[in-house]
């Protein structure tokens, strides 16, 4: 089994991939791994996901990223979460607004 740091690095590389389907798949994998990740890795991945979501243009990838963030929300640094406010929610399905709202509300 890969070390947690190697696995985290692989996930980060996939979360930043140019292909939206790969980013979506990586976010889904992070969701699956969120239950076994160490707190340090969970914090790192939550920060990367927040940055990725803020830049995401593909709605399916964004939904997967936000879902992974909800699973990791206890590890999401409030300073990193502020990036979620820059998501252009008008460019995505209305349902994604609830994800962002839940994430930002959880930090209050």
N, CA, C and O atoms as CSV, one atom per row, in Angstrom:
chain,resi,resn,atom,element,x,y,z
A,1,UNK,N,N,0.850,-1.192,0.000
A,1,UNK,CA,C,0.000,0.000,0.000
A,1,UNK,C,C,0.889,1.246,0.000
A,1,UNK,O,O,1.916,1.283,0.678
A,2,UNK,N,N,0.501,2.229,-0.738
A,2,UNK,CA,C,1.264,3.470,-0.840
A,2,UNK,C,C,1.237,4.211,0.490
A,2,UNK,O,O,0.254,4.156,1.230
A,3,UNK,N,N,2.328,4.902,0.779
A,3,UNK,CA,C,2.357,5.701,1.995
A,3,UNK,C,C,1.330,6.821,1.875
A,3,UNK,O,O,0.934,7.197,0.772
A,4,UNK,N,N,0.909,7.343,3.008
A,4,UNK,CA,C,-0.113,8.392,2.974
A,4,UNK,C,C,0.389,9.652,2.269
A,4,UNK,O,O,-0.389,10.335,1.603
A,5,UNK,N,N,1.681,9.968,2.406
A,5,UNK,CA,C,2.198,11.157,1.728
A,5,UNK,C,C,2.247,10.944,0.220
A,5,UNK,O,O,1.961,11.862,-0.548
A,6,UNK,N,N,2.605,9.745,-0.202
A,6,UNK,CA,C,2.630,9.458,-1.648
A,6,UNK,C,C,1.215,9.485,-2.216
A,6,UNK,O,O,0.987,10.038,-3.291
A,7,UNK,N,N,0.280,8.899,-1.509
A,7,UNK,CA,C,-1.113,8.897,-1.952
A,7,UNK,C,C,-1.659,10.319,-2.012
A,7,UNK,O,O,-2.365,10.673,-2.956
A,8,UNK,N,N,-1.338,11.132,-1.015
A,8,UNK,CA,C,-1.786,12.532,-1.010
A,8,UNK,C,C,-1.215,13.273,-2.209
A,8,UNK,O,O,-1.925,14.042,-2.857
A,9,UNK,N,N,0.047,13.054,-2.508
A,9,UNK,CA,C,0.670,13.711,-3.653
A,9,UNK,C,C,-0.003,13.282,-4.949
A,9,UNK,O,O,-0.248,14.113,-5.824
A,10,UNK,N,N,-0.301,12.002,-5.080
A,10,UNK,CA,C,-0.999,11.506,-6.271
A,10,UNK,C,C,-2.380,12.153,-6.397
A,10,UNK,O,O,-2.799,12.515,-7.496
A,11,UNK,N,N,-3.077,12.295,-5.289
A,11,UNK,CA,C,-4.403,12.917,-5.308
A,11,UNK,C,C,-4.303,14.384,-5.706
A,11,UNK,O,O,-5.121,14.873,-6.486
A,12,UNK,N,N,-3.314,15.085,-5.179
A,12,UNK,CA,C,-3.133,16.500,-5.516
A,12,UNK,C,C,-2.855,16.657,-7.010
A,12,UNK,O,O,-3.409,17.541,-7.664
A,13,UNK,N,N,-2.007,15.805,-7.534
A,13,UNK,CA,C,-1.699,15.853,-8.964
A,13,UNK,C,C,-2.967,15.640,-9.797
A,13,UNK,O,O,-3.175,16.330,-10.796
A,14,UNK,N,N,-3.803,14.701,-9.396
A,14,UNK,CA,C,-5.039,14.425,-10.134
A,14,UNK,C,C,-6.071,15.537,-9.950
A,14,UNK,O,O,-6.810,15.856,-10.882
A,15,UNK,N,N,-6.126,16.123,-8.767
A,15,UNK,CA,C,-7.074,17.219,-8.519
A,15,UNK,C,C,-6.738,18.455,-9.360
A,15,UNK,O,O,-7.601,19.291,-9.624
A,16,UNK,N,N,-5.483,18.556,-9.772
A,16,UNK,CA,C,-5.049,19.701,-10.576
A,16,UNK,C,C,-4.900,19.346,-12.057
A,16,UNK,O,O,-4.404,20.154,-12.842
A,17,UNK,N,N,-5.321,18.163,-12.434
A,17,UNK,CA,C,-5.155,17.706,-13.823
A,17,UNK,C,C,-5.958,18.579,-14.783
A,17,UNK,O,O,-6.986,19.141,-14.405
A,18,UNK,N,N,-5.494,18.689,-16.013
A,18,UNK,CA,C,-6.193,19.524,-17.003
A,18,UNK,C,C,-7.520,18.918,-17.453
A,18,UNK,O,O,-8.407,19.644,-17.903
A,19,UNK,N,N,-7.664,17.606,-17.339
A,19,UNK,CA,C,-8.888,16.928,-17.770
A,19,UNK,C,C,-9.928,16.940,-16.644
A,19,UNK,O,O,-9.661,16.473,-15.537
A,20,UNK,N,N,-11.101,17.473,-16.937
A,20,UNK,CA,C,-12.158,17.612,-15.925
A,20,UNK,C,C,-12.602,16.267,-15.364
A,20,UNK,O,O,-12.913,16.166,-14.177
A,21,UNK,N,N,-12.637,15.227,-16.207
A,21,UNK,CA,C,-13.070,13.913,-15.714
A,21,UNK,C,C,-12.062,13.353,-14.727
A,21,UNK,O,O,-12.442,12.668,-13.777
A,22,UNK,N,N,-10.789,13.631,-14.937
A,22,UNK,CA,C,-9.759,13.177,-13.988
A,22,UNK,C,C,-9.879,13.939,-12.675
A,22,UNK,O,O,-9.699,13.360,-11.604
A,23,UNK,N,N,-10.184,15.245,-12.751
A,23,UNK,CA,C,-10.371,16.032,-11.525
A,23,UNK,C,C,-11.592,15.512,-10.764
A,23,UNK,O,O,-11.566,15.385,-9.540
A,24,UNK,N,N,-12.645,15.219,-11.497
A,24,UNK,CA,C,-13.862,14.691,-10.872
A,24,UNK,C,C,-13.576,13.342,-10.202
A,24,UNK,O,O,-13.969,13.117,-9.057
A,25,UNK,N,N,-12.905,12.467,-10.906
A,25,UNK,CA,C,-12.564,11.152,-10.366
A,25,UNK,C,C,-11.675,11.270,-9.129
A,25,UNK,O,O,-11.867,10.549,-8.150
A,26,UNK,N,N,-10.714,12.173,-9.176
A,26,UNK,CA,C,-9.827,12.375,-8.022
A,26,UNK,C,C,-10.615,12.858,-6.812
A,26,UNK,O,O,-10.383,12.395,-5.695
A,27,UNK,N,N,-11.539,13.778,-7.024
A,27,UNK,CA,C,-12.351,14.277,-5.911
A,27,UNK,C,C,-13.204,13.147,-5.334
A,27,UNK,O,O,-13.385,13.065,-4.119
A,28,UNK,N,N,-13.726,12.280,-6.197
A,28,UNK,CA,C,-14.489,11.126,-5.709
A,28,UNK,C,C,-13.608,10.197,-4.882
A,28,UNK,O,O,-14.053,9.653,-3.871
A,29,UNK,N,N,-12.366,10.014,-5.305
A,29,UNK,CA,C,-11.431,9.177,-4.537
A,29,UNK,C,C,-11.122,9.806,-3.191
A,29,UNK,O,O,-11.016,9.105,-2.184
A,30,UNK,N,N,-10.975,11.128,-3.166
A,30,UNK,CA,C,-10.733,11.808,-1.896
A,30,UNK,C,C,-11.918,11.590,-0.958
A,30,UNK,O,O,-11.736,11.369,0.239
A,31,UNK,N,N,-13.127,11.652,-1.506
A,31,UNK,CA,C,-14.315,11.395,-0.690
A,31,UNK,C,C,-14.230,10.010,-0.070
A,31,UNK,O,O,-14.495,9.846,1.121
A,32,UNK,N,N,-13.865,9.018,-0.861
A,32,UNK,CA,C,-13.754,7.647,-0.368
A,32,UNK,C,C,-12.656,7.509,0.679
A,32,UNK,O,O,-12.799,6.750,1.638
A,33,UNK,N,N,-11.563,8.239,0.498
A,33,UNK,CA,C,-10.427,8.141,1.414
A,33,UNK,C,C,-10.571,9.023,2.652
A,33,UNK,O,O,-9.796,8.897,3.600
A,34,UNK,N,N,-11.546,9.901,2.641
A,34,UNK,CA,C,-11.660,10.879,3.733
A,34,UNK,C,C,-11.846,10.217,5.091
A,34,UNK,O,O,-11.513,10.804,6.120
A,35,UNK,N,N,-12.368,9.017,5.097
A,35,UNK,CA,C,-12.634,8.330,6.360
A,35,UNK,C,C,-11.396,7.677,6.954
A,35,UNK,O,O,-11.382,7.328,8.135
A,36,UNK,N,N,-10.357,7.510,6.144
A,36,UNK,CA,C,-9.141,6.856,6.632
A,36,UNK,C,C,-7.915,7.758,6.591
A,36,UNK,O,O,-6.838,7.357,7.032
A,37,UNK,N,N,-8.063,8.954,6.076
A,37,UNK,CA,C,-6.918,9.867,5.974
A,37,UNK,C,C,-6.509,10.380,7.349
A,37,UNK,O,O,-7.349,10.596,8.222
A,38,UNK,N,N,-5.228,10.567,7.522
A,38,UNK,CA,C,-4.752,11.179,8.761
A,38,UNK,C,C,-5.220,12.632,8.793
A,38,UNK,O,O,-5.514,13.202,7.742
A,39,UNK,N,N,-5.292,13.235,9.964
A,39,UNK,CA,C,-5.701,14.637,10.034
A,39,UNK,C,C,-4.818,15.561,9.194
A,39,UNK,O,O,-5.314,16.520,8.601
A,40,UNK,N,N,-3.523,15.281,9.141
A,40,UNK,CA,C,-2.612,16.123,8.371
A,40,UNK,C,C,-2.914,16.035,6.877
A,40,UNK,O,O,-2.959,17.052,6.184
A,41,UNK,N,N,-3.118,14.829,6.395
A,41,UNK,CA,C,-3.435,14.637,4.979
A,41,UNK,C,C,-4.819,15.203,4.673
A,41,UNK,O,O,-5.025,15.810,3.622
A,42,UNK,N,N,-5.758,15.009,5.579
A,42,UNK,CA,C,-7.112,15.540,5.373
A,42,UNK,C,C,-7.091,17.061,5.275
A,42,UNK,O,O,-7.790,17.629,4.436
A,43,UNK,N,N,-6.303,17.733,6.118
A,43,UNK,CA,C,-6.189,19.197,6.050
A,43,UNK,C,C,-5.570,19.642,4.727
A,43,UNK,O,O,-6.028,20.603,4.107
A,44,UNK,N,N,-4.537,18.941,4.308
A,44,UNK,CA,C,-3.882,19.261,3.041
A,44,UNK,C,C,-4.854,19.103,1.875
A,44,UNK,O,O,-4.969,19.999,1.038
A,45,UNK,N,N,-5.549,17.978,1.816
A,45,UNK,CA,C,-6.475,17.736,0.716
A,45,UNK,C,C,-7.657,18.699,0.749
A,45,UNK,O,O,-8.140,19.120,-0.302
A,46,UNK,N,N,-8.121,19.048,1.928
A,46,UNK,CA,C,-9.219,20.020,2.022
A,46,UNK,C,C,-8.787,21.369,1.465
A,46,UNK,O,O,-9.561,22.024,0.767
A,47,UNK,N,N,-7.573,21.789,1.762
A,47,UNK,CA,C,-7.073,23.053,1.224
A,47,UNK,C,C,-6.934,23.020,-0.284
A,47,UNK,O,O,-7.309,23.973,-0.967
A,48,UNK,N,N,-6.397,21.929,-0.808
A,48,UNK,CA,C,-6.244,21.794,-2.254
A,48,UNK,C,C,-7.615,21.768,-2.926
A,48,UNK,O,O,-7.809,22.394,-3.968
A,49,UNK,N,N,-8.560,21.051,-2.335
A,49,UNK,CA,C,-9.909,20.998,-2.901
A,49,UNK,C,C,-10.565,22.377,-2.916
A,49,UNK,O,O,-11.241,22.729,-3.882
A,50,UNK,N,N,-10.373,23.153,-1.862
A,50,UNK,CA,C,-10.960,24.503,-1.823
A,50,UNK,C,C,-10.381,25.367,-2.935
A,50,UNK,O,O,-11.113,26.100,-3.600
A,51,UNK,N,N,-9.075,25.283,-3.138
A,51,UNK,CA,C,-8.448,26.050,-4.213
A,51,UNK,C,C,-8.903,25.566,-5.583
A,51,UNK,O,O,-9.157,26.371,-6.479
A,52,UNK,N,N,-9.005,24.253,-5.741
A,52,UNK,CA,C,-9.443,23.690,-7.014
A,52,UNK,C,C,-10.888,24.078,-7.312
A,52,UNK,O,O,-11.216,24.444,-8.441
A,53,UNK,N,N,-11.743,23.998,-6.308
A,53,UNK,CA,C,-13.160,24.340,-6.501
A,53,UNK,C,C,-13.314,25.802,-6.901
A,53,UNK,O,O,-14.172,26.141,-7.716
A,54,UNK,N,N,-12.491,26.656,-6.332
A,54,UNK,CA,C,-12.585,28.082,-6.649
A,54,UNK,C,C,-12.247,28.366,-8.110
A,54,UNK,O,O,-12.680,29.376,-8.666
A,55,UNK,N,N,-11.475,27.476,-8.730
A,55,UNK,CA,C,-11.059,27.658,-10.124
A,55,UNK,C,C,-11.850,26.800,-11.106
A,55,UNK,O,O,-11.715,26.955,-12.320
A,56,UNK,N,N,-12.670,25.900,-10.582
A,56,UNK,CA,C,-13.324,24.901,-11.435
A,56,UNK,C,C,-14.385,25.500,-12.346
A,56,UNK,O,O,-15.190,26.327,-11.920
A,57,UNK,N,N,-14.374,25.075,-13.597
A,57,UNK,CA,C,-15.376,25.521,-14.571
A,57,UNK,C,C,-16.341,24.413,-14.952
A,57,UNK,O,O,-17.429,24.681,-15.463
A,58,UNK,N,N,-15.949,23.174,-14.707
A,58,UNK,CA,C,-16.782,22.036,-15.048
A,58,UNK,C,C,-17.712,21.712,-13.874
A,58,UNK,O,O,-17.251,21.479,-12.757
A,59,UNK,N,N,-18.995,21.699,-14.129
A,59,UNK,CA,C,-19.976,21.527,-13.045
A,59,UNK,C,C,-19.885,20.172,-12.365
A,59,UNK,O,O,-20.030,20.086,-11.146
A,60,UNK,N,N,-19.645,19.100,-13.135
A,60,UNK,CA,C,-19.559,17.771,-12.524
A,60,UNK,C,C,-18.325,17.649,-11.638
A,60,UNK,O,O,-18.383,17.078,-10.549
A,61,UNK,N,N,-17.214,18.190,-12.113
A,61,UNK,CA,C,-16.001,18.166,-11.300
A,61,UNK,C,C,-16.189,19.019,-10.047
A,61,UNK,O,O,-15.758,18.637,-8.959
A,62,UNK,N,N,-16.831,20.171,-10.205
A,62,UNK,CA,C,-17.076,21.030,-9.048
A,62,UNK,C,C,-17.960,20.326,-8.028
A,62,UNK,O,O,-17.700,20.403,-6.827
A,63,UNK,N,N,-18.980,19.655,-8.482
A,63,UNK,CA,C,-19.852,18.938,-7.539
A,63,UNK,C,C,-19.065,17.881,-6.766
A,63,UNK,O,O,-19.240,17.744,-5.556
A,64,UNK,N,N,-18.207,17.140,-7.449
A,64,UNK,CA,C,-17.386,16.135,-6.774
A,64,UNK,C,C,-16.430,16.783,-5.779
A,64,UNK,O,O,-16.224,16.260,-4.684
A,65,UNK,N,N,-15.847,17.914,-6.151
A,65,UNK,CA,C,-14.934,18.622,-5.246
A,65,UNK,C,C,-15.662,19.119,-4.003
A,65,UNK,O,O,-15.163,18.986,-2.886
A,66,UNK,N,N,-16.839,19.688,-4.207
A,66,UNK,CA,C,-17.600,20.205,-3.070
A,66,UNK,C,C,-18.074,19.074,-2.173
A,66,UNK,O,O,-18.097,19.216,-0.951
A,67,UNK,N,N,-18.454,17.946,-2.775
A,67,UNK,CA,C,-18.865,16.796,-1.980
A,67,UNK,C,C,-17.695,16.288,-1.129
A,67,UNK,O,O,-17.871,15.964,0.045
A,68,UNK,N,N,-16.513,16.222,-1.724
A,68,UNK,CA,C,-15.329,15.807,-0.960
A,68,UNK,C,C,-15.042,16.799,0.166
A,68,UNK,O,O,-14.680,16.404,1.275
A,69,UNK,N,N,-15.203,18.069,-0.124
A,69,UNK,CA,C,-14.990,19.088,0.920
A,69,UNK,C,C,-15.984,18.936,2.067
A,69,UNK,O,O,-15.627,19.129,3.229
A,70,UNK,N,N,-17.215,18.596,1.747
A,70,UNK,CA,C,-18.194,18.364,2.817
A,70,UNK,C,C,-17.749,17.210,3.713
A,70,UNK,O,O,-17.939,17.258,4.928
A,71,UNK,N,N,-17.161,16.179,3.121
A,71,UNK,CA,C,-16.659,15.050,3.906
A,71,UNK,C,C,-15.452,15.454,4.760
A,71,UNK,O,O,-15.223,14.890,5.830
A,72,UNK,N,N,-14.698,16.416,4.285
A,72,UNK,CA,C,-13.489,16.862,4.986
A,72,UNK,C,C,-13.699,18.182,5.721
A,72,UNK,O,O,-12.730,18.801,6.161
A,73,UNK,N,N,-14.926,18.615,5.858
A,73,UNK,CA,C,-15.197,19.968,6.363
A,73,UNK,C,C,-14.588,20.240,7.733
A,73,UNK,O,O,-14.221,21.379,8.019
A,74,UNK,N,N,-14.473,19.238,8.574
A,74,UNK,CA,C,-13.879,19.479,9.893
A,74,UNK,C,C,-12.397,19.820,9.794
A,74,UNK,O,O,-11.815,20.348,10.741
A,75,UNK,N,N,-11.792,19.524,8.661
A,75,UNK,CA,C,-10.370,19.805,8.447
A,75,UNK,C,C,-10.126,21.041,7.594
A,75,UNK,O,O,-8.978,21.419,7.362
A,76,UNK,N,N,-11.198,21.670,7.127
A,76,UNK,CA,C,-11.063,22.820,6.230
A,76,UNK,C,C,-10.730,24.079,7.020
A,76,UNK,O,O,-11.509,24.523,7.864
A,77,UNK,N,N,-9.579,24.638,6.737
A,77,UNK,CA,C,-9.139,25.867,7.389
A,77,UNK,C,C,-10.027,27.021,6.920
A,77,UNK,O,O,-10.257,27.162,5.719
A,78,UNK,N,N,-10.527,27.844,7.834
A,78,UNK,CA,C,-11.388,28.966,7.439
A,78,UNK,C,C,-10.749,29.894,6.412
A,78,UNK,O,O,-11.449,30.436,5.556
A,79,UNK,N,N,-9.444,30.084,6.479
A,79,UNK,CA,C,-8.773,30.930,5.497
A,79,UNK,C,C,-8.826,30.314,4.104
A,79,UNK,O,O,-8.954,31.030,3.111
A,80,UNK,N,N,-8.728,29.004,4.029
A,80,UNK,CA,C,-8.833,28.330,2.732
A,80,UNK,C,C,-10.273,28.353,2.233
A,80,UNK,O,O,-10.519,28.465,1.032
A,81,UNK,N,N,-11.213,28.248,3.149
A,81,UNK,CA,C,-12.625,28.217,2.770
A,81,UNK,C,C,-13.078,29.520,2.133
A,81,UNK,O,O,-14.041,29.535,1.366
A,82,UNK,N,N,-12.395,30.607,2.444
A,82,UNK,CA,C,-12.795,31.887,1.856
A,82,UNK,C,C,-12.694,31.850,0.329
A,82,UNK,O,O,-13.371,32.618,-0.355
A,83,UNK,N,N,-11.863,30.972,-0.200
A,83,UNK,CA,C,-11.743,30.833,-1.657
A,83,UNK,C,C,-13.054,30.345,-2.278
A,83,UNK,O,O,-13.323,30.607,-3.451
A,84,UNK,N,N,-13.860,29.645,-1.500
A,84,UNK,CA,C,-15.123,29.134,-2.030
A,84,UNK,C,C,-16.072,30.268,-2.403
A,84,UNK,O,O,-16.933,30.101,-3.267
A,85,UNK,N,N,-15.919,31.405,-1.765
A,85,UNK,CA,C,-16.757,32.553,-2.080
A,85,UNK,C,C,-16.521,33.110,-3.470
A,85,UNK,O,O,-17.331,33.890,-3.971
A,86,UNK,N,N,-15.414,32.719,-4.103
A,86,UNK,CA,C,-15.126,33.232,-5.443
A,86,UNK,C,C,-15.689,32.329,-6.550
A,86,UNK,O,O,-15.512,32.621,-7.732
A,87,UNK,N,N,-16.360,31.246,-6.177
A,87,UNK,CA,C,-16.956,30.364,-7.188
A,87,UNK,C,C,-18.100,31.101,-7.867
A,87,UNK,O,O,-18.965,31.673,-7.204
A,88,UNK,N,N,-18.096,31.083,-9.181
A,88,UNK,CA,C,-19.163,31.707,-9.962
A,88,UNK,C,C,-20.349,30.749,-9.996
A,88,UNK,O,O,-20.490,29.952,-10.923
A,89,UNK,N,N,-21.189,30.833,-8.989
A,89,UNK,CA,C,-22.311,29.899,-8.866
A,89,UNK,C,C,-23.346,30.072,-9.958
A,89,UNK,O,O,-24.118,29.152,-10.230
A,90,UNK,N,N,-23.376,31.228,-10.586
A,90,UNK,CA,C,-24.317,31.452,-11.686
A,90,UNK,C,C,-23.966,30.589,-12.902
A,90,UNK,O,O,-24.826,30.316,-13.740
A,91,UNK,N,N,-22.720,30.164,-12.995
A,91,UNK,CA,C,-22.267,29.370,-14.133
A,91,UNK,C,C,-22.486,27.869,-13.929
A,91,UNK,O,O,-22.148,27.063,-14.796
A,92,UNK,N,N,-23.055,27.502,-12.776
A,92,UNK,CA,C,-23.227,26.093,-12.429
A,92,UNK,C,C,-24.680,25.834,-12.010
A,92,UNK,O,O,-25.423,26.773,-11.723
A,93,UNK,N,N,-25.078,24.557,-11.978
A,93,UNK,CA,C,-26.440,24.235,-11.549
A,93,UNK,C,C,-26.750,24.789,-10.151
A,93,UNK,O,O,-25.885,24.862,-9.278
A,94,UNK,N,N,-27.996,25.167,-9.982
A,94,UNK,CA,C,-28.444,25.765,-8.718
A,94,UNK,C,C,-28.144,24.878,-7.518
A,94,UNK,O,O,-27.854,25.384,-6.433
A,95,UNK,N,N,-28.209,23.571,-7.698
A,95,UNK,CA,C,-27.996,22.637,-6.582
A,95,UNK,C,C,-26.632,22.816,-5.921
A,95,UNK,O,O,-26.476,22.524,-4.735
A,96,UNK,N,N,-25.650,23.290,-6.671
A,96,UNK,CA,C,-24.310,23.442,-6.094
A,96,UNK,C,C,-24.236,24.589,-5.094
A,96,UNK,O,O,-23.326,24.637,-4.266
A,97,UNK,N,N,-25.179,25.500,-5.167
A,97,UNK,CA,C,-25.199,26.604,-4.194
A,97,UNK,C,C,-25.365,26.075,-2.772
A,97,UNK,O,O,-24.783,26.614,-1.830
A,98,UNK,N,N,-26.159,25.020,-2.623
A,98,UNK,CA,C,-26.374,24.443,-1.296
A,98,UNK,C,C,-25.076,23.877,-0.728
A,98,UNK,O,O,-24.819,23.996,0.470
A,99,UNK,N,N,-24.259,23.263,-1.580
A,99,UNK,CA,C,-22.969,22.739,-1.130
A,99,UNK,C,C,-22.120,23.877,-0.550
A,99,UNK,O,O,-21.602,23.785,0.562
A,100,UNK,N,N,-21.995,24.943,-1.333
A,100,UNK,CA,C,-21.157,26.070,-0.908
A,100,UNK,C,C,-21.725,26.701,0.352
A,100,UNK,O,O,-20.983,27.028,1.278
A,101,UNK,N,N,-23.031,26.870,0.389
A,101,UNK,CA,C,-23.677,27.445,1.568
A,101,UNK,C,C,-23.393,26.594,2.801
A,101,UNK,O,O,-23.036,27.127,3.852
A,102,UNK,N,N,-23.548,25.284,2.683
A,102,UNK,CA,C,-23.307,24.386,3.826
A,102,UNK,C,C,-21.853,24.465,4.296
A,102,UNK,O,O,-21.582,24.466,5.496
A,103,UNK,N,N,-20.933,24.530,3.353
A,103,UNK,CA,C,-19.525,24.609,3.722
A,103,UNK,C,C,-19.209,25.914,4.438
A,103,UNK,O,O,-18.536,25.913,5.470
A,104,UNK,N,N,-19.686,27.012,3.901
A,104,UNK,CA,C,-19.396,28.314,4.515
A,104,UNK,C,C,-20.139,28.478,5.843
A,104,UNK,O,O,-19.611,29.069,6.785
A,105,UNK,N,N,-21.350,27.958,5.914
A,105,UNK,CA,C,-22.113,28.036,7.165
A,105,UNK,C,C,-21.453,27.223,8.264
A,105,UNK,O,O,-21.483,27.609,9.432
A,106,UNK,N,N,-20.857,26.100,7.894
A,106,UNK,CA,C,-20.183,25.248,8.874
A,106,UNK,C,C,-18.973,25.889,9.502
A,106,UNK,O,O,-18.487,25.419,10.531
A,107,UNK,N,N,-18.477,26.948,8.908
A,107,UNK,CA,C,-17.291,27.627,9.444
A,107,UNK,C,C,-17.634,28.760,10.401
A,107,UNK,O,O,-16.765,29.322,11.067
A,108,UNK,N,N,-18.911,29.075,10.450
A,108,UNK,CA,C,-19.321,30.212,11.317
A,108,UNK,C,C,-19.411,29.800,12.764
A,108,UNK,O,O,-19.739,30.622,13.620
